[in-house]
Amino acid sequence: MSAQDVARYKVAIIGAGFAGLGLAIALLRRGTRDFVIFERGNDVGGTWRDNTYPGAACDVPSNLYSFSFAPNPTWSRSFSPQPEIQAYLRSCAERFGVLDFVRLGHEVALATWVEDHACWELETTGGRVRADVVVSARGPLSEPQVPPLPGLEQFEGAVFHSARWDHDHDLSGERVAVIGTGASAIQFVPEIQPIAGRLHVFQRTPPWVIPRHERRFTRLEHALFRSFPPTQLAARAALYWAREAYVLGFVGPPDRRRRRARIAEAAGRRLLEAQVADPDLRAKLTPRDEMGCKRILLSNDYYRAVTRPNVEVVTDSITEVRAHGIVTEDGMQRPVDTIVLGTGFDIRSPMAATHTIGRRGLTLAEAWAPRLAAYKGMTVSGFPNMFLMVGPNSGLGHTSIVFIIESQIAYILHALDTMASKGYSSVEVRATAQHRWTARIDAQSAQTVWTAGGCRSYYLDEAGRNVAIWPRSSWSYRRLTRRFDIEAYDARRPVTRERPAVPATLGRRTAPADGRVGAAAVDDDPLVAR
């Protein structure tokens, strides 16, 4: 197939979860239709399509965990269950006409920047296409993390990750090992405990668990939300600012952080004391790090579940997995029929990074060695016309990620507008701007619970640097992304070899031969990116 036969789009979006759908809807609402979405799954929804484990639900209030432009008046509960969130995303895709632009079952196997044509070439399972701009909306929670447990491959029972739950496998009466006690396990352990014959919960470090203040929405609330939408928007605003205040307990000097977080920590301790009578088990479940250092978990029934007679909380490290059991460092082997991995996701070395090739043949994985970094969490030097959504240091530990997603959508749209109005064929963040941004992140992270709270979490890389969380308020991120700051980028126009050079006697420099404009270009050119 020749280059002329390859379809070319203005924008290619990879992933049809919250981020990808949100950007697609924004493009359509402004009249842009020259785009495509590649989704490897058989439906839209992303994380909420894939995570169907028993008890799956959101730990952010429903009215906040939705698009600001598409409130859902029919949420059944204050914290939405997985099927409702998936149905909401599907309905948004249908309502705004996005489905016509989605290519389901199309996984992007390779993305390569083509310098001569100032575009990205994408090899997908459905064929090859080109795009002026690529937006990776895969998200950080798309690749399940499988721990390197010695002997796991020789286990003869069933093994599956919580994000790939095997609903055809019956756990009734089985000896089940759950590895991990994070946000997923905290939800599915209470669901499978009553049916399992024996349940071994392997815990590395005890998480902070606080009560889940959940309730059903009333008929009156549903009626108000439908007939007078401002009431739901007001509820959303109140939730936003209440959640935004949580960040005060995560940033600043340790003594100040602890003073601010003492009410939440007290709630966690009261819940543990009220539901776990056995002092030995309570000691195992008592957090040793500062609240917020790892993700704070919400549950009213996890502690009760692990106190049941058929449950054992194991704190000894796993040394080996055998054909029919798991061996821990104390030498004990526990017979097991099924292993469920509640071990989260691989955000530090995503597979797609090795299959994304920028200028000069550099892969994104190579650019991210030894540290994940992206300017404003979205752009990487060496990768023109590529934007990441919920990239490095744009995650949140205290409120809804949808707020960050909508901030990034606004930034990307402004970038597209800037390119169109100025005639730029490509924009690439400068290495100096990216380095300054990363240094700023490191400095701001130093006095936060995520790096100084006494734990190891998926927020940190091997060197202990925060590579996942935005270390300030979400509102401050919104302010920093309200416009596309072209001055941080090298911008290029299409090379026109026929264009005559401007005589040096006119006292101005011409743009470089490669069409790049920026700090090296002339000061009196009104189209130069400053």
N, C-alpha and C positions, 0 to 999 in steps of 0.2 A: 504493500500500500504506500503510495507516494504521500509526501507532506501535504500536497494539494487535496488529497482525498480524506484527510483526517479532519473530523469535526473540530471546530474551534469556538470556545465560549469566552465571554468576557470574564466570568467568575465560575470557578468550580469549587463546590463545597464538599468536604469529605466528612460524612457523618450526619445522621438525621435525628439527633437527640434534641435536647433543649436548645443548645447553641446553634446547631445547623438549621433547625426549623425557624428559630428566632431571626436569624440573619436572612433566610429565604423570604420570610413574611415581610421583613423590613424592605427588602429589595422590591417585592411586588407592590407594596403599599406606596412606593415612590415611582412606580411605573417601569421598573427595570425587569425585563424578562429574559435577558441574554445570560442565563446561568443554568447550572445543572447541579444536582445533589447526588453523590454516590454513597449508597448505603449498603454495607455488606450483609445486613440482616434481611429478613423477609418482611419487615414492617418498620415503620418509623418508631421512635421512642428511645433509642439508645439504651442507657442504663436501666430505664424503667421498662423496656421490653425484655432485657436480658435477665434482670434480677427478679425471679419469680419464686424465690424460696418461701417456705411457709412463714407467715407473719411479716413479710416485706412491707415496709411503710416508710414514709418520710419522717425525719426528726426535726423538720422546720415546719412551722404552722402553714396550713393549706393556703390561706389567703395571701401569704407572702411567697410561697413556693409556686409561683405562676407568673405568666407575663403580665406586666403592668397594663398593656393595651388589650388584654383578653382575660378579664376576671371571670372566674367560674362560679356562678351562683348556686351550683348544685353539689358542692362538696358535702359529703355525708358527715365528716368528722373534722375536728380541728386539726388533726394530723392525718393526712391522706394515706390510705392504703395503696399499694402498688397498682392494682388493677384500675383504680380511679385516675391515677396520674398518667398511666399509659393511655387510658381512654381520653383524657383531657388533651394530651399531645396529639393523638390521632384526630380528634375533633378540630383542633386548631389547624392542622395540616389540611383538612377537608374544607373548613370554613374559609380559609384565606387562599385556597386554590393552589397549595404547594405540591400536592401529590402528582400533578402533571409533570413536575420538574424532577421528581425523585426516581432514580434508577436503583430499584431494590435488587439485592443479590449481586451487586457490583462492588467487589472489594478492590481498592487501589493497591496494587502490588508494588508499583514503582512510580516515583515522581521525580522527573529530571528537568532542571532548568536548561532551556535552549537559548544560549546567548544570542545567536545570530537572528533569532526571531522574537527575542524578548518575550518568551512565554514559557509555560510549564507543559511538559509532555507527560501524560498520565497513562500508565499501562494498567488497565483494569481487567477484571475477569470477563467483562463484556466487550472488550476492545480497547483501542487506543484513541485518546482525544488530546486536544491542546486547550490551554486556558491562559488568558492574560494574567489572571490573578488566581491563586489557590488559597483557600481558607481551610485549615485543618480544624474541624470541629469534632474530632474523635473524642476529646475529653480525657482527663486523667484516670477515669474509672472504667476503662474499656478492656484492659488486658489483665485477666486474673493472675494473681501472684501465686505460683506453686513453689513452696519452700523446698530447698535442696536436702530433703531428708534421706539419709543413707538407706538404701534398700526399698524405697517407695515403689520402684518399678517391679519388685518381686512380690508385692502384696497380691494375694489371690482373691481378695474380696472386692467389693465395689469401692471406687474412689471417685469423688466428684467435688468440684468447687461450688461454693454457695451461689456464685453468679452463673453457674451452668447446672442448676439443680436437676437431678434425674427424677422426674415425677413418676416414672414407670417403676422405680425401685421402691419396694415396700420395706419400710424400716420396722414394721411391727415385730416386736419380740427380739429384735437383733441387738447385738453388742456393737454399739456405735461409738466411734471416737470423733470428737469435734476438736479440730486443731485451730486455736485462735479464739480470742474473746473480744473481738472488735464490734463495730456497728452492726454487722450482719448477724454474727453469732448471738448477740444480745437479743435479737428478734426471733431467730429460728429455734434456739435451744428450748424456750418455754413451749414451743409448738410441738417439737418432736419428743420431749421428755415423757409425756404420758404414754406414748406408744412404744418407745424403745424398751427392750428388755433390760439393758444396762447401758448407761451413758457415761463415757469418760470425757471430761472437758479439760483439754490441755491448755493451761494458761501460762504465758510467759511472764507478764506483769499484770497486776490487777488494775482494771480501768476504773475511772470515776463514773459512778452511775447515780443519776438523780431522778426524782419522780417525773413521770410523763403526765403532765396535766392535760388530759385529753377528755373531750366530751363530744357528743353528737350535736350538730347544728339543729336548731329548732325550726318548726314550720314557719314561725314568724320571721326568723332570720332569712330563710330561703325566700320568703315572699318579698321581704324588703330588698334583698340583693337583686331579685329579678325586676321588681317594679321601680326601684329607686337605686340604681347602681352606685351613686355617690356614697351610700352607706357602707358598701363593701370597700370602696376605695379609702374611706376614712378608717375602717378597721385595719386595712392593709398598712396605712401610714402609721397608725398607732403601734402595730406589731413591728414595723421596720425600726422605729426609733427606740422601742423597748429592747429589741435585739441589738441594735447598734451600740447601746450602752454597755453590753456585755464585754466589748473589747477593752474597756477600762480595767477589767480584771486580768487582762492578758499582757498588757504593755506597761513599761515603766520599771523602776527599781523593785526588787523582790518584796520588800516590806510593804510598799504601796500596793503592789499587785495583790498580795495576800489580804490586806485590809479590805480591798474592794471585792475580793472573791469569797470572803468569809461566810456570807449568807448562803451561797451556793454550796460551799464545802460542808457547811453544817447540815444542809438538806440531804446531801449524800451520806453523811455519817448517820443521820437519824434513820434514813431508809435502810441502811445496812444493819443497824442495831435492831430495828423493829422486825426485820424479816429473817435475820440469821441469828438463832439463839446459840448455836454451838460455837464456843469461843475459838476453837482451833480452825474451824472453817471460816469464821469471821476474820481471823488473823490473815488467812490466805487471801481473802477478798478485800482487805483493807488497802487502799491506794497508798503508795509510798512516794509518789511524785506530786508535783504541784498541779492543781486542777487546771486543765486546759493544755497541759504539756502534750498530751495525746487527745484525741477526739473525745469530748464529753458525751456519754451515752445516756439515753432516756429510756427508762423501763420501769414498769410497776410490778413485773412478774419474773424478771430474770433471777433475782436473789431467791425468791420462793422456789423457783424451778430447781436450782442447784442444791437446795436443802433436802430434796426428796430422796427416799431410800435407794432408788435405783441410779443415783447420780454421784459421781466422784469428780472432784476438782483436783487435777494433777498439776503440781507446780514444778516437779522435777523435769529437767530437759530431756527431750527425746534423743536417744543415741542411735537407734536403729529401728527400721520397720522390717518385720519378717513376713513370711507368707501368710500367717494367720494372727499376727499380733504386733504390738508396739512395745519396744524396750526403752526404759528410761535410765537415767544416769545412776540410779540406785540399784540397777541390775534387775529390777522387776519387769516381767513381761505380762502384759495384759492382753488376753484373747480379744480379738476384734473381728467383726464381720464386715463392717463398712467404715470408711474414713470420709468425713466431710471436712473439706478445707474452708475454714472461715478466715483466710489469710490475706484478704484485701487484694489490692491491685498494684501492678508494676508501673509506678509513675516516674521512676528514676532512669530507666533504660527501656523506653517503649520500643517495641519491635519496628514500628513505622519509621523511627529515626534512622535506622540502618538502610531504609529503602527510599530515603529522600535525599536527592543529590543536587547540591547548589552549584554556585559558580566554581570553576576550577576543579570540578569533580569531588568537592568536599561533601561528605555525607553529614546529615544533621547529628548523627551519633558521634562522629569525629569532632564536630564543632562543640558538642556538649561534653567532651572529655577534657578535664576531669569534672566539669561542673555544669549542670543545667542552668541556662540563663537565657533570658529574652527581654528585650526592651519593652517595658510596660506589660510584660507577660505575653507579648504578641508577635514581635518581630525579632529576627536573628540576623546578624551581619553575615554576609555571604549567601543569603537566600532572598533575592529580590522578589517583590510581588507575592510574598508568602506571609500570611497572618495565621497565628495560632489563637485558638479560643480556649480560655482557662489553661493557659500555658504556665510556665514556671513563675512562681510567686504571684499568681493571681487567684489562688484558692482562698477560701475563707474558713475561719475556725469559729465564727460566732453568729453568722446570719446567712441569709439565702444567697446561694451562688447565682441565682437568676439576676440579681442586681448587678453583679460583675459582668455577666453575659450581656446584659443590655447596655452597659457602659462600653464594652468592647464592640458591640454592633455599631454604636454611634461613631466610634473612632474609625472603624473600617469604612463605613459609609462616607465619612468625611475624607478619608484617604482616596476613595474612588472618585469623589467629586473633584478633589485637588488634581488628581492625575488627568481627569477629563478636561478640566478648565485650563490647565497649563500645558496640555499636550505631552505629558510625560508617558513614555512607554514603560518605565520601570522606576520603582523607588526601593531603596535598600538602606536600612538603618546603618549609620556609621559605627564602626567598631568602638570609637572613642565614646560615643553616646551610650552604647550598650555597656561598656565598662564602667562608666560613671554611674549608670543606673544600678548595676549590680553592686558596686561599692556602697551605694546609698542603701540598697536593700540589706546588705550585711551590717551596716552601721545601725540601721533602725531595728534589725532583728536581735542585736546583741542584748538589748534590755527588754526582751519579751519572754513569755513563758515557753514559747516553742523551742528556743535554743538554750534557755537557762533554767528550765523547770525541772531538771533532774531525770529526764527519761530519754529513750531513743524511740523515735517514731518515724513513720513514712514521710513526715514533713522534712526530714533531714537527710543529707547525703552521707557518704562514708566519713567525710571529714567533719561532720557535725554542723554543716551549714544549712540554713533554711533555704530550700529550693522549691517549696510548694505554696507556702502561705503568704498572703499580702499582710505585712506586719503593722498595719495601721487600720483605721476605720475604713469601711467600704465607701463612705461619703468622700473621703480624701482621694480614693481611687477614681471616683466619678469625676471629681474636679480635674484630676490630672489627665483624663482621657476625653475631656469634653470637646477637644479639637485635635485634628491631625497636625502635629508639629513638624512640618516639612523641614524646618531648620536642623532637625536631628538626622536627616536622611540625605543620601546622595540620590539625586533624581536624574534620569536620562531621558532624552528625547530620541525619537527614531533617527538613525544616522542617515543623512542626506548628502551623499558624496558630491552631488552636483552644486551644492550651495557654495557660492564664491566666498572666499575668506575676506574678512573685513580688513582693509588696509591698516597696517600698524600706525600709519601717520594720523589716524583718527583718534589715537590715544586710548584704545580699549582693547582688552583681551578677548579672544574668541573662545567659545566652548571647546573642550578637548575633542579630539577626533572621534572618540567613542560616543559622543553625544551627551556626556555627563555634564550636569550643571550643579552648582552648589557653591561651597566656599571658595573654590578655585576659579569660579567664573566671574564675569564682570559685575561691577557694582551698579552700573546704570542700565542694566537690562531688566525691564519690568517683569520678565518671565522667569528670572533666575530665582531658584529656591534659596531663601536666606535663612 
